[in-house]
Amino acid sequence: MARLLHIESSPRKTRSASLEVAQAFVETYRQAHPNASIDTLDLWQTPLPEFDGAALDAKYAGLSGAPLTEAQREAWDAIRALARPLHEADTLLLSVPLWNFSIPYKLKHFIDAVSQKDVLFSFDDTGFGGLLRGKRAVVVYARGLDYSAQSITPAERFDFQKPFIEAWLRFVGIDDVETVIVEKTLFGSEVDAAARREACATAEALARIRP
């Protein structure tokens, strides 16, 4: 059975452009693939562990091959549990608003916590290897302004949202990445509505392709 995991990173549930477009993907995916499992990881409702103390000590113990203490093992088990849904899913759907030219701090916290050796990547004398190989990712990016190469402003140079997410996905082994961008959401109601409609249509088309 195919499994879809939607990772929500916007706290703005009723007006979020990224969430609206992602939900269009989810609804179409549900209709197109009725036997698939769909799960949601709302990062604003999920306790995210602090990566300090025992967790940080566990990281460096693991890197050096030292045995973990009980406290370190408990901290590392929490990290593995947080990452488990990523391993269990076949498709990852990320809805990502632009915050200060980058991503919401909750999403950055999640990525920092789970991006660990033998959790999402391997490391040996040959280099790094992602542990999420063979998965598909669909990423919905929402921006208030026009960050495209065709923009008449220099906004494209300040886009640290899409490059960061796609570099992280490649690092953990996901090369099959599809993108939906909804932008100009601050340009007024008509422009905002048109941008959302276009992005929803793109998301719905991607949802029909395969489970």
Summary of the structure (lengths in Angstrom):
residues: 211
radius of gyration: 18.2
end to end distance: 9.0
largest distance: 59.5
contacts: 663
relative contact order: 0.18
helix: 44%
strand: 21%
